[in-house]
Amino acid sequence: MNYDNYMKKNLVLVGMPGSGKSTIGILLAKSIKYPFIDTDIFIQSKEGKYLQDIINVQGLETFLKIEEKYILSLDVNQYVIATGGSAIYSEKTMRKLKLNGTILFLDVSFKLIKKRINNLYTRGIVKKASQNLKDIYKERKPLYQRYADIIIYCNNKNQEEIVSEIEGLIKG
């Protein structure tokens, strides 16, 4: 991608819960001097409820509609956007994010995700009752890959290395 295009677009981080989207997003935004939005926090602030409470009370389908509504309402340019891990379930959402953004998939091994996620039932992760973390990983990984403009392999890298790699790719 050429630097001029990068300077006009949002950088959208997608990936599994625990992949580092929020942390990497904040560091990347500081580094390239872009504002930062975490769509999970955005939804919580608009709804006045935690994600898990929305899921528990209103159900998965309603949560996904709420998530889609708020992401579609974003009208920003030159932002770093960290999406919730379930944003990739909405084709409409992903088309909108891709229209004015570069989609970066933070690819982290299942082993590392499993190590990082110890609150599967309270974190606000969209999952069917019968799904475990491995099921979610297997279901979502192909979706992240399909929508990604750039895949960042994050295993064995620290946060600064990941941010530097992203900067190198988007500016190079």
VENTA-V798522 format. One record per pair of residues at least 12 apart in sequence whose ideal C-beta (glycine too) atoms are under 6 Angstrom apart, sorted by the first residue. I is the first residue (numbers start at 1). J is the second residue. If there is no record, write none. Layout:
BEGIN
{{I & J} {I & J}}
END
This chain:
BEGIN
{{1 & 170} {3 & 171} {6 & 170} {9 & 101} {9 & 102} {10 & 79} {10 & 81} {10 & 100} {10 & 101} {11 & 80} {11 & 102} {12 & 81} {12 & 97} {12 & 101} {12 & 103} {13 & 25} {13 & 82} {13 & 104} {13 & 106} {14 & 83} {14 & 88} {14 & 103} {14 & 105} {14 & 144} {15 & 105} {15 & 106} {16 & 85} {16 & 113} {17 & 85} {17 & 117} {17 & 125} {18 & 113} {18 & 116} {18 & 117} {19 & 106} {19 & 108} {20 & 106} {21 & 82} {21 & 106} {22 & 38} {22 & 82} {24 & 162} {25 & 80} {25 & 82} {27 & 159} {27 & 163} {28 & 80} {28 & 163} {28 & 166} {29 & 80} {31 & 163} {34 & 78} {34 & 79} {34 & 80} {35 & 79} {36 & 80} {37 & 79} {37 & 81} {38 & 82} {39 & 71} {39 & 83} {39 & 84} {40 & 84} {42 & 70} {43 & 70} {46 & 70} {51 & 124} {52 & 122} {52 & 124} {60 & 126} {64 & 89} {68 & 90} {68 & 93} {71 & 93} {72 & 96} {86 & 126} {88 & 143} {88 & 144} {94 & 147} {102 & 149} {103 & 147} {103 & 148} {103 & 149} {104 & 150} {104 & 152} {105 & 144} {105 & 148} {105 & 151} {106 & 152} {106 & 154} {107 & 151} {107 & 153} {108 & 154} {109 & 155} {110 & 137} {114 & 133} {120 & 133} {150 & 169}}
END
